[in-house]
């Protein structure tokens, strides 16, 4: 999770990712930040985020993104 927070800090350093639960719904992240986040997660964690996963619930918080990463890692190992 610390690696994810560090990645997110490179995208927007003015956000408290431990507490923010509405990155998408609250308008904290726009489309450019979302694209950067998806590309960064895929590169850093070696997962492929599919179009079906492009829903706000998966990107509204660092915790939601981490759950997505863990789910994708599990699916890759299955």
Secondary structure, 3 states (H helix, E strand, C coil): CHHHHHHHHHHCCCCCCCCCCCCCCCCCCCHHHHHHHHHHHHHHHCCCCCHHHCCHHHHCCHHHHHHHHHHHHHHHHC
